[in-house]
Amino acid sequence: MGLIAMSERDLQRIEVLSKVVDGRMTLVSAAHVLDLSTRQVRRLLDRISAGGAASIRHKAIGRPSNNRICDGVRDYAVAIVRERYADFGPTLASEKLAERDGLTVSRETLRKWMSEAGL
């Protein structure tokens, strides 16, 4: 089995839950330490017993966001900005994209895309 990257919070959860499994800590005190309900601590303990310590990790780690704008739209928007609005800032460029080209992109997203593209 390979290495599994975990956050500091996940490691703390595993440490506290292993104390509960060993009987060195009660379920209620573990819930207090982890700032969770006792029901949630029971659910975490069930997940550990079924899938091991790796099951504590969030399931969406390493997967792209569901709200991500597809690469084709990004490339199209950057191409239009590079061609027509290269000297505009991200706010004005996003307004012009929406007004003239019918492409609605937030200014922050466009700012990030423009900086990645070197504009």
RAWO-V37174 format. One record per pair of residues at least 12 apart in sequence whose C-alpha atoms are under 10 Angstrom apart, sorted by the first residue. I is the first residue (numbers start at 1). J is the second residue. If there is no record, write none. Layout:
# RAWO-V37174
i:I j:J
i:I j:J
This chain:
# RAWO-V37174
i:3 j:54
i:4 j:53
i:4 j:54
i:4 j:57
i:5 j:54
i:5 j:57
i:5 j:61
i:6 j:54
i:6 j:56
i:6 j:57
i:6 j:58
i:6 j:61
i:7 j:57
i:7 j:58
i:9 j:34
i:9 j:56
i:9 j:57
i:10 j:53
i:10 j:54
i:10 j:55
i:10 j:56
i:10 j:57
i:10 j:58
i:11 j:53
i:11 j:56
i:11 j:57
i:12 j:33
i:12 j:34
i:13 j:30
i:13 j:33
i:13 j:34
i:13 j:41
i:13 j:44
i:13 j:53
i:13 j:56
i:13 j:57
i:14 j:44
i:14 j:45
i:14 j:48
i:14 j:52
i:14 j:53
i:14 j:54
i:14 j:56
i:14 j:57
i:15 j:53
i:16 j:29
i:16 j:30
i:16 j:31
i:16 j:33
i:16 j:34
i:16 j:41
i:17 j:30
i:17 j:31
i:17 j:34
i:17 j:41
i:17 j:42
i:17 j:44
i:17 j:45
i:17 j:48
i:17 j:53
i:18 j:45
i:18 j:48
i:18 j:53
i:20 j:41
i:20 j:45
i:21 j:45
i:21 j:48
i:21 j:49
i:27 j:39
i:27 j:41
i:27 j:42
i:27 j:45
i:28 j:41
i:28 j:42
i:44 j:56
i:69 j:105
i:69 j:109
i:73 j:103
i:73 j:105
i:74 j:105
i:74 j:109
i:74 j:110
i:74 j:113
i:74 j:114
i:75 j:113
i:75 j:117
i:76 j:103
i:77 j:93
i:77 j:94
i:77 j:97
i:77 j:101
i:77 j:103
i:77 j:104
i:77 j:105
i:77 j:110
i:77 j:113
i:77 j:114
i:78 j:110
i:78 j:113
i:78 j:114
i:78 j:116
i:78 j:117
i:78 j:119
i:79 j:114
i:79 j:117
i:80 j:93
i:80 j:97
i:80 j:101
i:81 j:93
i:81 j:94
i:81 j:96
i:81 j:97
i:81 j:110
i:81 j:114
i:81 j:119
i:82 j:114
i:82 j:117
i:82 j:118
i:82 j:119
i:84 j:96
i:84 j:97
i:85 j:97
i:85 j:119
i:86 j:114
i:86 j:119
i:87 j:119
i:88 j:119
i:89 j:107
i:89 j:110
i:89 j:111
i:89 j:114
i:89 j:119
i:90 j:106
i:90 j:107
i:90 j:108
i:90 j:109
i:90 j:110
i:90 j:111
i:90 j:112
i:90 j:113
i:90 j:114
i:90 j:115
i:90 j:119
i:91 j:105
i:91 j:106
i:91 j:107
i:91 j:108
i:91 j:110
i:91 j:111
i:92 j:107
i:93 j:105
i:93 j:106
i:93 j:107
i:93 j:110
i:93 j:111
i:93 j:114
i:94 j:106
i:94 j:107
i:94 j:108
i:94 j:109
i:94 j:110
i:94 j:111
i:95 j:107
i:97 j:110
